[in-house]
Every structure is written in C-alpha cells, then in structure tokens.
Amino acid sequence: MNVTTWRKSTRSGQGANNCVELARGTDWTGVRDSKAPRETHLMFGGHEFNGFLAAIKTGRMDRKC
C-alpha cells in the first residue's frame, strides 16, 4: 500500500495509549495503531469499513474479559 497521509482519530486523546490512525483512498480505508506504525494494519473496502464502524459503535468489537 502506498499511503502518504495517516491521520489520528479525533477520539484519541492527546498522549493517550489507545490511538488509532486512518488513511483513506478512493475505494479503501486503512486502520493502524499509532504506537506501531510499521506493524501490520487493517485494510477495508468501502462497504467493509462501514460494517466495521457499525460493529464498533454497537459494541460487537468490545473485548470480553
């Protein structure tokens, strides 16, 4: 993936340890951990990313301990 611009989520606080960054193309969205930018990241197509966001908003992605 050739991405030049990653942006930090507005939900991430200043200096927080749980920062997420996004990069968007015309038909994809990349998601990565800002603490490990060279590590593996998630890639989504347009509809996939909308489904991912819906799952997050409804709590389906919450970790169950």
N, CA, C and O of each residue as an XYZ file, in Angstrom:
260
protein
N       0.859     -1.179      0.000
C       0.000      0.000      0.000
C       0.896      1.230      0.000
O       1.844      1.303      0.783
N       0.618      2.173     -0.845
C       1.398      3.398     -0.924
C       0.573      4.544     -0.353
O      -0.176      5.200     -1.076
N       0.714      4.776      0.934
C      -0.062      5.802      1.621
C       0.890      6.840      2.160
O       1.906      6.501      2.765
N       0.577      8.083      1.952
C       1.426      9.144      2.472
C       0.795      9.854      3.657
O       1.510     10.490      4.431
N      -0.509      9.771      3.827
C      -1.166     10.520      4.888
C      -1.992      9.617      5.789
O      -3.009      9.066      5.367
N      -1.553      9.469      7.018
C      -2.326      8.802      8.063
C      -2.772      9.901      9.006
O      -2.002     10.817      9.296
N      -3.997      9.825      9.488
C      -4.461     10.839     10.439
C      -4.986     10.158     11.691
O      -5.599      9.092     11.644
N      -4.725     10.805     12.794
C      -5.112     10.272     14.100
C      -6.605     10.462     14.313
O      -7.172     11.488     13.938
N      -7.225      9.477     14.912
C      -8.654      9.561     15.207
C      -8.937     10.736     16.136
O      -8.153     11.010     17.045
N     -10.030     11.420     15.919
C     -10.417     12.516     16.808
C     -10.835     11.991     18.173
O     -10.892     12.758     19.134
N     -11.129     10.699     18.278
C     -11.481     10.073     19.556
C     -10.259      9.785     20.419
O     -10.397      9.504     21.610
N      -9.076      9.852     19.840
C      -7.848      9.597     20.590
C      -7.452     10.869     21.320
O      -7.378     11.940     20.717
N      -7.201     10.755     22.595
C      -6.790     11.912     23.386
C      -5.321     12.233     23.175
O      -4.571     11.421     22.634
N      -4.923     13.391     23.594
C      -3.525     13.778     23.493
C      -2.690     12.878     24.400
O      -2.951     12.797     25.600
N      -1.702     12.209     23.845
C      -0.818     11.360     24.623
C      -1.457     10.057     25.088
O      -0.860      9.341     25.892
N      -2.638      9.734     24.613
C      -3.322      8.505     25.029
C      -2.592      7.281     24.490
O      -1.899      7.357     23.476
N      -2.752      6.160     25.173
C      -2.102      4.931     24.747
C      -2.961      4.101     23.804
O      -2.562      3.003     23.416
N      -4.122      4.599     23.431
C      -5.030      3.823     22.582
C      -5.383      4.605     21.323
O      -6.557      4.808     21.011
N      -4.357      5.039     20.609
C      -4.567      5.867     19.422
C      -4.731      5.017     18.163
O      -4.042      4.015     17.973
N      -5.641      5.435     17.329
C      -5.893      4.786     16.054
C      -5.699      5.819     14.955
O      -6.099      6.974     15.102
N      -5.085      5.402     13.856
C      -4.902      6.273     12.705
C      -5.598      5.668     11.495
O      -5.678      4.447     11.353
N      -6.101      6.540     10.626
C      -6.777      6.129      9.398
C      -6.096      6.743      8.193
O      -5.562      7.851      8.257
N      -6.122      6.007      7.096
C      -5.704      6.522      5.792
C      -6.796      6.104      4.819
O      -7.281      4.974      4.870
N      -7.181      7.014      3.934
C      -8.280      6.706      3.008
C      -7.834      6.885      1.568
O      -7.124      7.828      1.219
N      -8.273      5.952      0.754
C      -8.082      6.031     -0.690
C      -9.460      6.141     -1.328
O     -10.455      6.329     -0.629
N      -9.523      6.027     -2.629
C     -10.809      6.177     -3.312
C     -11.755      5.024     -3.017
O     -12.969      5.224     -2.980
N     -11.230      3.819     -2.806
C     -12.102      2.679     -2.547
C     -11.600      1.789     -1.414
O     -11.926      0.603     -1.372
N     -10.816      2.341     -0.501
C     -10.305      1.590      0.632
C     -10.052      2.509      1.827
O      -9.957      3.727      1.677
N      -9.945      1.914      3.006
C      -9.566      2.616      4.230
C      -8.587      1.730      4.983
O      -8.828      0.534      5.147
N      -7.493      2.307      5.438
C      -6.512      1.599      6.253
C      -6.642      2.046      7.696
O      -6.924      3.214      7.963
N      -6.439      1.123      8.631
C      -6.503      1.414     10.062
C      -5.241      0.846     10.697
O      -4.872     -0.298     10.431
N      -4.574      1.644     11.540
C      -3.369      1.148     12.205
C      -3.260      1.718     13.620
O      -3.921      2.695     13.974
N      -2.419      1.086     14.401
C      -2.102      1.522     15.760
C      -1.003      2.571     15.651
O       0.056      2.292     15.089
N      -1.231      3.758     16.170
C      -0.244      4.830     16.019
C       1.049      4.556     16.781
O       2.081      5.149     16.468
N       1.014      3.668     17.777
C       2.227      3.334     18.508
C       3.122      2.382     17.717
O       4.309      2.256     18.020
N       2.571      1.716     16.716
C       3.329      0.742     15.924
C       3.043      0.951     14.437
O       2.485      0.065     13.789
N       3.413      2.097     13.892
C       3.049      2.415     12.507
C       3.667      1.497     11.459
O       3.151      1.418     10.345
N       4.737      0.812     11.775
C       5.374     -0.079     10.804
C       4.855     -1.510     10.902
O       5.221     -2.363     10.093
N       4.011     -1.769     11.882
C       3.437     -3.099     12.047
C       2.261     -3.293     11.090
O       1.885     -2.374     10.362
N       1.691     -4.481     11.099
C       0.557     -4.802     10.250
C      -0.623     -3.892     10.539
O      -0.844     -3.509     11.688
N      -1.373     -3.545      9.524
C      -2.557     -2.716      9.689
C      -3.737     -3.395      8.990
O      -3.558     -4.342      8.224
N      -4.910     -2.909      9.258
C      -6.124     -3.446      8.649
C      -6.462     -2.656      7.395
O      -6.308     -1.435      7.360
N      -6.921     -3.354      6.372
C      -7.361     -2.709      5.132
C      -8.801     -3.116      4.861
O      -9.146     -4.293      4.963
N      -9.635     -2.154      4.519
C     -11.050     -2.390      4.261
C     -11.455     -1.765      2.940
O     -10.958     -0.702      2.566
N     -12.365     -2.435      2.230
C     -13.048     -1.821      1.107
C     -14.131     -0.902      1.681
O     -14.354     -0.905      2.892
N     -14.792     -0.133      0.853
C     -15.791      0.833      1.327
C     -16.900      0.230      2.171
O     -17.153      0.710      3.275
N     -17.568     -0.808      1.684
C     -18.660     -1.432      2.431
C     -18.144     -2.157      3.665
O     -18.802     -2.165      4.706
N     -16.962     -2.768      3.553
C     -16.369     -3.454      4.698
C     -16.094     -2.480      5.833
O     -16.349     -2.793      6.996
N     -15.575     -1.300      5.503
C     -15.257     -0.323      6.544
C     -16.529      0.171      7.229
O     -16.546      0.350      8.447
N     -17.582      0.390      6.465
C     -18.851      0.798      7.074
C     -19.353     -0.264      8.043
O     -19.864      0.069      9.113
N     -19.213     -1.546      7.680
C     -19.598     -2.631      8.573
C     -18.730     -2.686      9.816
O     -19.221     -2.948     10.914
N     -17.431     -2.439      9.642
C     -16.501     -2.398     10.771
C     -16.892     -1.285     11.739
O     -16.937     -1.507     12.949
N     -17.174     -0.101     11.224
C     -17.596      1.010     12.084
C     -18.905      0.701     12.812
O     -19.045      1.015     13.994
N     -19.852      0.093     12.122
C     -21.128     -0.269     12.756
C     -20.894     -1.252     13.894
O     -21.516     -1.134     14.950
N     -20.000     -2.226     13.692
C     -19.700     -3.202     14.741
C     -19.066     -2.530     15.952
O     -19.377     -2.884     17.089
N     -18.190     -1.574     15.724
C     -17.569     -0.845     16.827
C     -18.615     -0.045     17.590
O     -18.654     -0.084     18.820
N     -19.453      0.672     16.873
C     -20.455      1.535     17.506
C     -21.468      0.751     18.327
O     -21.986      1.269     19.317
N     -21.763     -0.493     17.936
C     -22.741     -1.294     18.676
C     -22.099     -2.134     19.777
O     -22.798     -2.841     20.503
N     -20.769     -2.063     19.907
C     -20.085     -2.799     20.958
C     -19.707     -4.225     20.597
O     -19.176     -4.949     21.440
N     -19.965     -4.646     19.368
C     -19.633     -6.016     18.972
C     -18.134     -6.270     18.920
O     -17.708     -7.425     18.907
N     -17.333     -5.226     18.891
C     -15.879     -5.392     18.852
C     -15.252     -5.240     20.234
O     -14.034     -5.342     20.373
N     -16.070     -4.998     21.257
C     -15.550     -4.835     22.607
C     -14.931     -6.141     23.091
O     -15.439     -7.228     22.818
N     -13.860     -6.015     23.792
C     -13.175     -7.186     24.341
C     -13.963     -7.689     25.555
O     -14.311     -6.917     26.448
N     -14.232     -8.967     25.568
C     -14.939     -9.584     26.698
C     -13.895    -10.283     27.565
O     -13.260    -11.240     27.123
N     -13.719     -9.812     28.786
C     -12.720    -10.416     29.689
C     -13.352    -11.421     30.627
O     -12.658    -12.019     31.449
